[in-house]
Amino acid sequence: MRQFINFPNGAGKYKNFKINVNGINCAAYYPPGEELIYVPIIGDQTMVMALELAGSDQSSARYIAFANAFNAALVAEPGGVSIDVVETLNNVEITNV
């Protein structure tokens, strides 16, 4: 059974950054123009984990693809303790929405 979503290609301190699946409230989403992925977390209905991608490509298409990959990882059955999402995280923060 999976326990973590891992980002093996994170930038700096976010290399191999892991998110505990048990702390996630529901699917990741991308508000167009925000340049952030939002992941609602269990702590409070109004709290989200905001994920920012690194690199010069900050297009909507890239963020939508990332949100889709993240959500696919939530329902995957990897047979281990973590599964990888191959995208480069630049920043992670907890915020109110």
C-alpha positions as CSV (number, residue, x, y, z in Angstrom):
1,M,0.0,0.0,0.0
2,R,1.3,3.4,-0.9
3,Q,2.2,5.9,1.7
4,F,4.0,8.7,-0.1
5,I,4.1,10.6,-3.4
6,N,7.7,11.3,-4.2
7,F,9.2,14.0,-6.4
8,P,12.7,12.7,-7.4
9,N,13.5,15.7,-9.6
10,G,12.8,18.5,-7.1
11,A,15.0,21.6,-7.1
12,G,17.4,22.0,-4.2
13,K,15.7,21.0,-0.9
14,Y,12.7,19.6,-2.8
15,K,14.7,16.8,-4.4
16,N,13.0,13.6,-3.4
17,F,10.4,15.6,-1.6
18,K,7.7,13.3,-0.2
19,I,4.0,14.0,0.5
20,N,2.2,11.6,2.8
21,V,-0.9,10.4,1.0
22,N,-2.8,10.1,4.2
23,G,-2.6,13.9,4.7
24,I,-4.3,14.7,1.4
25,N,-8.0,15.6,1.5
26,C,-8.9,15.4,-2.2
27,A,-7.6,15.8,-5.8
28,A,-5.0,18.4,-6.9
29,Y,-6.3,21.2,-9.1
30,Y,-4.9,24.0,-11.2
31,P,-6.6,27.4,-11.3
32,P,-5.7,28.9,-14.7
33,G,-3.2,31.7,-14.5
34,E,-2.2,30.9,-10.9
35,E,1.1,29.1,-11.7
36,L,0.5,26.9,-8.7
37,I,-1.0,23.5,-8.1
38,Y,-3.3,23.3,-5.1
39,V,-3.6,20.1,-3.1
40,P,-6.3,20.3,-0.3
41,I,-5.0,18.7,2.9
42,I,-6.8,17.1,5.8
43,G,-5.8,19.6,8.5
44,D,-8.6,22.0,7.6
45,Q,-11.0,22.3,4.7
46,T,-9.7,25.7,3.9
47,M,-6.0,24.7,3.9
48,V,-4.1,23.6,0.8
49,M,-0.5,22.7,-0.1
50,A,0.6,25.0,-3.0
51,L,3.2,23.4,-5.3
52,E,5.2,25.6,-7.7
53,L,7.1,24.0,-10.6
54,A,10.7,25.0,-11.5
55,G,12.0,26.0,-14.9
56,S,11.1,28.5,-17.6
57,D,8.0,26.7,-18.9
58,Q,5.3,28.0,-16.7
59,S,2.5,27.3,-19.2
60,S,-1.0,26.2,-18.2
61,A,-0.5,23.0,-20.2
62,R,2.4,22.0,-18.0
63,Y,0.5,22.7,-14.8
64,I,-2.6,20.8,-16.0
65,A,-0.4,17.8,-17.0
66,F,1.2,18.0,-13.5
67,A,-2.2,18.1,-11.8
68,N,-3.2,15.1,-13.8
69,A,-0.1,13.1,-13.0
70,F,-0.4,14.0,-9.3
71,N,-4.1,12.8,-9.2
72,A,-3.2,9.6,-11.1
73,A,-0.5,9.0,-8.5
74,L,-3.2,9.2,-5.8
75,V,-5.1,6.3,-7.3
76,A,-2.1,4.2,-8.4
77,E,-1.3,0.9,-6.8
78,P,2.5,0.9,-6.9
79,G,3.0,-2.1,-4.6
80,G,5.5,-0.1,-2.5
81,V,5.7,2.7,0.0
82,S,6.0,5.5,-2.5
83,I,5.4,6.3,-6.2
84,D,7.2,9.0,-8.2
85,V,5.8,12.0,-10.0
86,V,8.5,13.1,-12.4
87,E,8.3,16.8,-12.3
88,T,10.6,19.5,-10.8
89,L,9.2,21.2,-7.7
90,N,10.5,24.7,-7.0
91,N,8.5,25.6,-3.9
92,V,5.9,24.1,-1.5
93,E,3.9,26.0,1.0
94,I,0.8,25.6,3.1
95,T,-1.8,28.4,2.5
96,N,-5.4,29.4,2.9
97,V,-7.6,29.6,-0.1
